[in-house]
Amino acid sequence: MNSAGDRMCWLERTGEFVRTDRRRIQTAVLGGADSDEPLMLPMEAIELDAFRRSHEDDTFWCGTLLGGCGGQLTTKLYTDRACHFAHHPDPDGLPHVCGRRSHGVDSADHLYVRSAAAAWLAGRGEQATFEYTRTEGAPIGSVVDVRWRHGALRVHLDQAVAPVWDDDVEPVLGTMVPVDRDTLIRRWYVHRIRLDSVGTARHVQIGTEAFARPIEWFALDKCEMTERGLSTPAVEKIVQARNAPRPSLWSPGKARKVPEPEARAQALLRRLVYARRIESVSLVKQVCGEIEDLTGVEGELQEQLEAAVRHARIWLVEQNEERGKLFDKLKRAVAEQKPGRVRRLLIRVNATAAEDRTDAESAVYERAITYFESLDDLTRDAVEAEADTEKEAQKAAASVRSALHRLRGYDAYTFNLRPQVEDLLRSAASAGELLTRGEARRVEVWKKRAALGPQEQLGVARRYWIQRSCPRCNAEQGKDCVLVEGPSSGKPRKDGHNERLQLIVDERKAAQKMARQQKKARQDVEASAEPMQPAPEAHEREVSPPRPLQERRPEADREGQAQEAGKKTAARLHHQVPRGDWYRMMCPRCHAGPGKLCDNDDRVGPSEKRQLPHDERLRRVLQSDDRLGPGEKQKGARDERQHQAPPPARAKVRPPRPRRREREPQETAGSAARTWDAKEVTCPKCQAGPNSPCMPHGPHHERVEWAKEFTRKLWS
């Protein structure tokens, strides 16, 4: 017993330890000492207050069906430790003495099983009787016999009483009751029972365990009684799978009729292979005996049977040698007084050599049990701590194997794999020597990749990178990349390698750089090809006041200023004509008719038509405007004659002057210096005119960029 009043108990069949509390009583019965109505006390103080209010008129007893003394109990409330039941003190003031052996929350599980089974059978029209069997000195509550008119169950809540499998009563085993592998194979399945704490009650769960299958748990209401006995949804699946016909190993057709002895011999050969695969010694012995008793087989098949039996006998001898070595190790561990090693070997003995022990093996086993029970509390605590460490290491090793299985399809450390790789490395550190050499090598590979840091997976569509060969895995054009490292080397990869995708990315960057250079060169050419306009007239220059002598610039500066002023005048000539009148008259330069755009003969922009009319056309409109005086009209005519190009020889007769159309409303009061929308300019790609949609798929990117460039030119 340790300082807290706890006791460590060794469970013989499974090699497990259970820590029980000899001081704190957590369960009681209601109404009297012989009551079978169990009750569990809450451990928290806030819950105990509600418990006392709900059971204000009830009395609590250390019931005889709990193995108690039959005395009355009271509740103890604590805020610094768990609340519990306690006996009333004796009249003489001495502490009460009670021989009850179990005090924990599971000490009344047999009563909860009785209550749940009675309600379950009553709902199906059955009335049951219950008996708490006590054989060979087993404590009360170890076994609960449930009997009714059409069946019976024996519930083993602990391993004090070994289950009997060849009886009319079907065993239901607790979670700590062991069952050997041969029994699972022979019976197909066994039933388990557990009780979960819900508030101040315990709820029953029924589980089904089969060989190589995890235990599936169900509520008692989902279970039924059938001709096979207690049945759960998992039992139905197992029986259905067992009774399903084997798939044919050859194509449908006329099957060859096989004599009965030969078919029996082939079936025995398959059973023998299965028995050796699962390492079942008893099943191998049974199949070997059936093969030796088989008659009516001759020839090659008989030789196969004899060879199979001969190899099976050799395997049994090897297993017996391993079994002898196991008991020798256990005997030596007891002699050397190594409790941790004794515990591990006891677990292996219970798992592989629980049956058919010789007298010498039984003596070694009993000596080991006696030695372990004689250990003091400190040593047991140390062994328990070591066992917990081993369990954590085993869990970590299982986690490592699971992580490696998930990562087998990757050969590069990317950002989306960071959580999985971090879990892998943490679990590997805890698993230690439980990993195999191959697993340790794979973990080391991921550790090196993590040290280099994650790399970003490039985003390139498969239809592009599949057209290139991969420089890393040497995948040809049209073939997917394959893994180059790990156990799945050579299998197709989910995405292409970054080395393969980088080729596409580099080409795209080079194309973008080339496009920017071409655009800049085109803008430089357009700027240099823009026509120069003459400087303003003398009377226009006289409008501005004379500058002081100290502010006058040299002659070269004045000439540059004049040229710049001429450019601004030419650039702003379209500001003087409303946009609605731009194309009212024919252009004297390119001879574009009224309503037609001017030809882009000076290559201003990428389009075949100019976005702005020629200056000669705008001057002609200004000359015909009524707002101009005679002097301005004569000047405009003189300028037009100076800039007008000679008409071609095959020029057509000019059409009559059309009627002047109404001017369209402009957002900028007739000024072109405004923000132009993409639909108001001609698309350089598809040549769609103003207010005409691009075909296909909406406005082209080139049209939007040209509208922005056009706006910048006008405002500059």
Beta strands, then each sheet from edge to edge (+ up, - down):
strand 1: 6-11
strand 2: 16-21
strand 3: 27-30
strand 4: 38-40
strand 5: 60-61
strand 6: 72-76
strand 7: 84-87
strand 8: 129-131
strand 9: 143-148
strand 10: 151-156
strand 11: 170-174
strand 12: 189-198
strand 13: 201-210
strand 14: 213-219
strand 15: 224-226
strand 16: 229-231
sheet 1: 1+ 2-
sheet 2: 4+ 3- 5+ 6- 7+
sheet 3: 8+ 9- 10+ 11+ 12+ 13- 14+
sheet 4: 15+ 16-
end
